[in-house]
């Protein structure tokens, strides 16, 4: 597993980091976003989606579970915050989404981990003690050729 740690001092920087990560994507990745409430998962997701060519403002899928975008690649932005067990994931067809040729961005992926058995990019975002900046820890599993500077 390769690891990269990036510091972000603002929402704008987090968006730009998401855009930079997007520039390295090949179109069939699973991106897992971990972090506490308010850490910046949705902001990073918005940067990823915008970096793949979406010109609008990507909204959080917290209440609809999945939002799809057709840009450079097909994107499924998922948010499992409101789901509480594996059965609820299976009920909305998570396995179909995971097998699609698309970029899958998953916020709060903890309950889905036993279904994610292939390569992925794991991003853990944490707030600093002063809550004014973020530490973004990016790692990969499998043979993903991913390099962000």
C-alpha positions as MATLAB code, in Angstrom:
seq = 'XXXXXXXXXXXXXXXXXXXXXXXXXXXXXXXXXXXXXXXXXXXXXXXXXXXXXXXXXXXXXXXXXXXXXXXXXXXXXXXXXXXXXXXXXXXXXXXXXXXXXXXXXXXXXXXXXXXXXXXXXXXXXXXXXXXXXXXXXXXXXXXXXXXXX';
ca = [
       0.000    0.000    0.000;
       1.427    3.346   -1.056;
       0.707    6.396    1.116;
       0.772   10.165    0.587;
      -0.058   12.787    3.221;
      -1.219   16.241    2.144;
      -2.096   19.240    4.309;
      -5.017   21.487    3.390;
      -5.394   24.899    4.981;
      -8.776   25.782    3.484;
     -11.920   24.540    1.783;
     -10.547   25.896   -1.498;
      -7.326   23.896   -1.076;
      -9.343   20.743   -0.340;
     -11.329   21.296   -3.554;
      -8.067   21.740   -5.482;
      -6.627   18.548   -3.957;
      -9.745   16.699   -5.135;
      -9.252   18.117   -8.635;
      -5.599   17.065   -8.614;
      -6.527   13.518   -7.540;
      -9.144   13.432  -10.332;
      -6.461   14.199  -12.904;
      -4.789   10.869  -12.034;
      -7.932    8.722  -12.370;
      -8.334    6.206  -15.193;
     -12.133    5.803  -14.974;
     -12.769    2.641  -12.960;
     -11.635    3.434   -9.414;
     -13.240    3.041   -6.035;
     -12.422    5.990   -3.790;
     -13.227    5.499   -0.106;
     -13.534    8.654    2.001;
     -13.154    8.299    5.760;
     -13.255   10.990    8.424;
     -15.405   12.438   11.138;
     -18.433   14.616   10.491;
     -17.349   17.958    9.058;
     -13.835   16.836    8.147;
     -14.179   17.648    4.443;
     -15.248   14.418    2.726;
     -17.966   16.114    0.684;
     -15.671   19.021   -0.192;
     -13.013   16.617   -1.471;
     -15.726   14.728   -3.401;
     -16.843   17.970   -5.008;
     -13.259   18.628   -6.095;
     -13.009   15.121   -7.549;
     -16.255   15.520   -9.506;
     -15.348   18.988  -10.752;
     -11.883   17.717  -11.672;
     -13.522   15.094  -13.879;
     -15.367   17.783  -15.809;
     -18.635   18.496  -14.017;
     -19.381   22.188  -14.438;
     -22.213   22.545  -11.929;
     -21.949   22.330   -8.164;
     -22.012   18.686   -7.022;
     -24.428   18.156   -4.142;
     -24.009   15.701   -1.292;
     -25.949   12.463   -1.828;
     -26.676   12.112    1.912;
     -30.422   11.830    1.445;
     -30.547   10.014   -1.900;
     -27.578    7.686   -1.168;
     -26.233    7.874   -4.769;
     -25.858   10.718   -7.271;
     -24.614    9.947  -10.747;
     -22.724   12.172  -13.152;
     -21.759   11.642  -16.799;
     -18.609   13.625  -17.522;
     -15.121   12.460  -18.536;
     -16.074    9.164  -16.862;
     -19.290    7.913  -15.365;
     -19.277    8.786  -11.652;
     -21.327    7.445   -8.763;
     -21.003    9.617   -5.660;
     -22.340    7.633   -2.697;
     -22.893    8.566    0.922;
     -23.617    5.768    3.406;
     -23.920    7.995    6.504;
     -27.627    7.290    6.980;
     -27.323    3.537    6.391;
     -26.738    1.320    9.374;
     -26.075   -2.180    8.097;
     -24.971   -4.309    5.173;
     -28.547   -5.361    4.381;
     -29.489   -1.738    3.677;
     -26.572   -1.500    1.218;
     -27.539   -4.702   -0.520;
     -31.129   -3.454   -0.694;
     -30.266   -0.551   -2.952;
     -27.962   -2.572   -5.214;
     -24.470   -1.689   -3.994;
     -22.989   -4.737   -5.709;
     -24.223   -3.524   -9.111;
     -22.628   -0.120   -8.539;
     -19.332   -1.648   -7.405;
     -19.152   -3.730  -10.582;
     -19.822   -0.828  -12.972;
     -17.082    0.635  -15.105;
     -17.113    3.998  -13.357;
     -15.474    6.149  -10.716;
     -17.116    5.293   -7.411;
     -16.693    7.899   -4.669;
     -17.973    6.590   -1.335;
     -18.337    8.720    1.786;
     -18.760    6.825    5.082;
     -17.785    3.471    3.476;
     -17.277    1.573    6.742;
     -20.328   -0.701    6.368;
     -19.377   -1.606    2.789;
     -15.818   -2.781    3.383;
     -16.569   -6.506    3.234;
     -17.991   -5.996   -0.271;
     -15.001   -4.039   -1.534;
     -12.621   -6.789   -2.465;
     -10.634   -5.190   -5.228;
      -8.328   -2.274   -5.666;
      -9.251    1.051   -4.136;
      -7.983    4.444   -3.109;
      -8.511    5.132    0.589;
      -8.565    8.738    1.750;
      -8.727    9.581    5.434;
      -9.360   13.227    6.260;
      -8.771   14.507    9.766;
      -9.171   17.903   11.345;
      -6.195   19.499   13.032;
      -6.475   20.456   16.693;
      -7.244   24.083   15.857;
      -9.896   22.899   13.343;
      -8.491   25.340   10.746;
      -6.775   22.814    8.491;
      -6.985   19.195    7.432;
      -4.600   16.302    7.039;
      -5.477   14.181    4.004;
      -3.933   10.716    4.096;
      -4.181    8.958    0.718;
      -3.291    5.286    0.312;
      -3.954    2.618   -2.297;
      -4.747   -1.069   -2.118;
      -3.947   -3.435   -4.954;
      -2.122   -2.525   -8.128;
      -3.464    0.959   -8.607;
      -0.929    3.121  -10.390;
      -1.714    6.386   -8.660;
       0.709    9.204   -8.004;
      -0.172   12.635   -6.675;
       2.415   15.264   -5.933;
];
